[in-house]
């Protein structure tokens, strides 16, 4: 399995840490791997990885384009428009707008975009593991909550009887 789920991964994703629960869940994962469960199949993991990569790259491109847009907008305001001078009436703080805020915002978005591009593989691994753990926990809950077949005695007592009518 490409993404090995460890006890540390389970500890990071649980709000309440109980000693035996994570060990039991790891045993459940091993059993499901032996049974060739479709959640742990290579095809499902590749699909999860592909979809997650699409989302990560979309966010990187989106923030990169927004960063360039704000950088160009701030440069345009700085070079070709008159600065705006104002006063915040509530805080009495002066505001001078000449495109500097847009330039700083654009640079911050581009730096964040570059940092996200560097860390994309770590984020991909974390998101795929989280999705696998979430799907396996749902499967475990479904298996634990299967209805128990009713005994004959219980079925007999659940039948509805008509009371007060005479048999003819």
C-alpha positions in Angstrom: 0.0 0.0 0.0 1.4 3.3 -1.0 0.0 5.3 1.9 0.7 3.3 5.1 -1.6 4.4 7.9 0.2 4.5 11.2 -0.8 5.0 14.8 0.5 8.6 14.6 -1.8 9.4 11.7 -4.8 8.1 13.7 -3.7 10.2 16.8 -3.5 13.3 14.7 -7.0 12.9 13.4 -8.9 11.9 16.5 -10.3 14.4 19.1 -10.4 11.9 22.0 -7.5 9.5 22.4 -8.4 6.1 23.8 -5.7 3.5 24.0 -7.4 0.5 22.5 -9.4 2.2 19.8 -6.5 3.0 17.5 -5.0 -0.5 17.9 -8.4 -2.1 17.1 -8.7 0.2 14.0 -5.3 -0.8 12.8 -6.2 -4.5 13.1 -9.4 -3.7 11.2 -7.3 -2.1 8.4 -5.1 -5.2 8.2 -8.1 -7.5 8.0 -9.7 -5.4 5.3 -6.4 -5.4 3.4 -6.4 -9.3 3.6 -10.0 -9.4 2.3 -9.0 -7.1 -0.7 -11.4 -4.4 0.2 -12.2 -2.0 -2.7 -11.4 1.0 -0.5 -7.8 -0.1 -0.1 -7.4 -1.1 -3.8 -4.7 0.6 -5.9 -7.4 1.9 -8.3 -9.3 3.6 -5.5 -6.1 5.1 -4.1 -5.0 6.4 -7.5 -8.5 7.9 -8.0 -8.3 9.7 -4.6 -4.8 10.8 -5.4 -5.7 12.2 -8.8 -8.8 14.1 -7.5 -6.8 15.5 -4.6 -4.0 16.6 -7.0 -6.5 18.4 -9.2 -7.8 20.3 -6.2 -4.3 21.2 -5.0 -3.1 22.4 -8.4 -6.3 24.3 -9.0 -5.8 26.2 -5.7 -2.1 26.9 -6.6 -3.0 28.3 -10.1 -6.0 30.3 -8.7 -3.9 32.0 -6.1 -1.1 32.6 -8.6 -3.4 34.3 -11.0 -5.0 36.4 -8.3 -1.5 37.4 -7.1 -0.5 38.5 -10.6 -3.8 40.4 -11.0 -3.3 42.3 -7.7 0.3 43.0 -8.5 -0.6 44.5 -11.9 -3.5 46.4 -10.4 -1.3 47.9 -7.6 1.4 48.8 -10.1 -1.2 50.5 -12.4 -2.6 52.4 -9.4 0.8 53.4 -8.2 2.0 54.7 -11.7 -1.1 56.2 -13.3 -3.6 57.3 -10.7 -3.6 60.0 -8.0 -3.3 58.7 -4.4 -6.4 58.7 -2.3 -6.2 60.2 1.1 -8.9 59.5 3.7 -9.7 59.2 7.4 -11.4 56.4 9.1 -14.2 58.1 11.1 -14.4 55.4 13.7 -10.7 54.9 14.6 -9.5 58.3 13.4 -6.7 56.4 11.5 -5.5 58.0 8.2 -5.5 56.0 5.0 -3.4 56.7 2.0 -4.2 54.5 -1.0 -1.7 54.6 -3.8 -1.7 50.9 -4.8 0.7 49.7 -2.1 -1.9 47.5 -0.4 -2.6 45.7 -3.7 1.1 45.3 -4.4 1.8 43.8 -0.9 -1.3 41.5 -1.3 -0.2 40.3 -4.7 3.3 39.6 -3.4 1.9 37.7 -0.4 -0.3 35.6 -2.7 2.6 34.8 -5.0 4.8 33.8 -2.0 2.0 31.6 -0.6 1.5 30.1 -4.1 5.2 29.3 -4.3 5.2 27.8 -0.8 2.2 25.7 -1.6 3.9 24.4 -4.7 6.9 23.3 -2.7 4.7 21.6 0.0 2.2 20.0 -2.5 3.4 16.4 -2.0 3.2 16.6 1.8 -0.3 18.0 1.6 -1.3 15.3 -1.0 -0.2 12.5 1.3 -2.0 14.0 4.3 -5.2 14.6 2.4 -5.3 11.1 0.9 -4.5 9.4 4.2 -7.3 11.5 5.8 -9.8 10.4 3.1 -8.8 6.8 3.5 -9.2 6.9 7.2 -12.5 8.6 7.0 -13.8 6.0 4.5 -12.5 3.1 6.5 -14.1 4.5 9.7 -17.5 4.7 7.9 -17.0 1.1 6.7 -16.2 0.0 10.2 -19.3 1.7 11.6 -21.5 0.1 8.9 -20.1 -3.4 9.8 -20.6 -2.8 13.5 -24.1 -1.5 13.0 -25.4 -4.4 10.9 -28.8 -5.5 12.2 -28.8 -8.8 14.1 -31.2 -11.3 12.6 -34.3 -11.7 14.9 -35.0 -14.9 16.6 -38.3 -16.8 16.1 -39.6 -15.8 19.5 -38.9 -12.1 18.8 -40.6 -12.3 15.4 -43.7 -13.9 17.0 -44.0 -11.2 19.7 -43.7 -8.4 17.1 -46.6 -9.7 15.0 -49.8 -7.7 15.3 -52.8 -9.4 16.7 -56.4 -8.3 16.4 -57.9 -8.1 19.9 -61.6 -8.2 20.6 -62.9 -9.8 17.4 -64.5 -13.2 17.4 -63.3 -15.9 15.2 -66.0 -17.2 12.9 
